[in-house]
């Protein structure tokens, strides 16, 4: 589960159109506050998240968080990842 709700982004020529499409305004090299769900899926900005099993806090890049929750929308820390593997195998192979 994500704990971070907003993040400060420095606009650059590659990402400025992405944020303009979401209704944000700004110029190159300007800081704007962006909701987490509007970040690009390949963003390297660090976000705080909470393990859905044990409740451990962790800070990791947004793109990694997206990759971890891809299958079942649950985030598990490294320690609890075996539980997720077991559940995924049971779901896929029975």
C-alpha positions, 0 to 999 in steps of 0.5 A, spaced: 500 500 500 502 506 498 503 511 503 506 517 499 500 521 496 503 527 492 510 528 490 514 534 487 516 533 480 521 538 476 519 538 469 523 537 464 522 537 456 521 529 456 515 529 461 512 536 460 507 534 455 505 528 460 503 532 466 500 537 461 495 532 459 493 531 466 492 538 467 498 540 471 501 547 468 508 549 468 515 550 465 521 547 464 525 546 470 519 548 474 517 544 481 510 542 481 506 537 486 503 531 482 499 526 485 502 519 485 497 516 480 499 521 475 506 519 475 509 515 469 510 508 470 517 508 469 518 514 474 524 513 478 521 517 484 522 514 491 515 513 494 513 510 501 509 503 501 507 499 506 507 491 506 500 488 506 502 482 510 507 484 515 506 492 515 513 494 514 515 501 511 519 501 505 522 506 500 523 504 493 522 507 486 515 508 483 517 503 477 519 498 482 512 498 486 508 498 479 512 492 478 511 488 484 503 490 484 502 488 477 499 481 478 494 482 485 495 489 487 498 487 493 505 489 495 510 484 499 516 486 502 522 481 501 521 477 507 514 476 505 515 475 498 515 467 498 507 468 501 506 472 494 510 467 490 506 461 493 499 464 492 501 466 485 503 459 483 496 456 486 492 461 482 496 459 476 497 452 476 492 450 482 
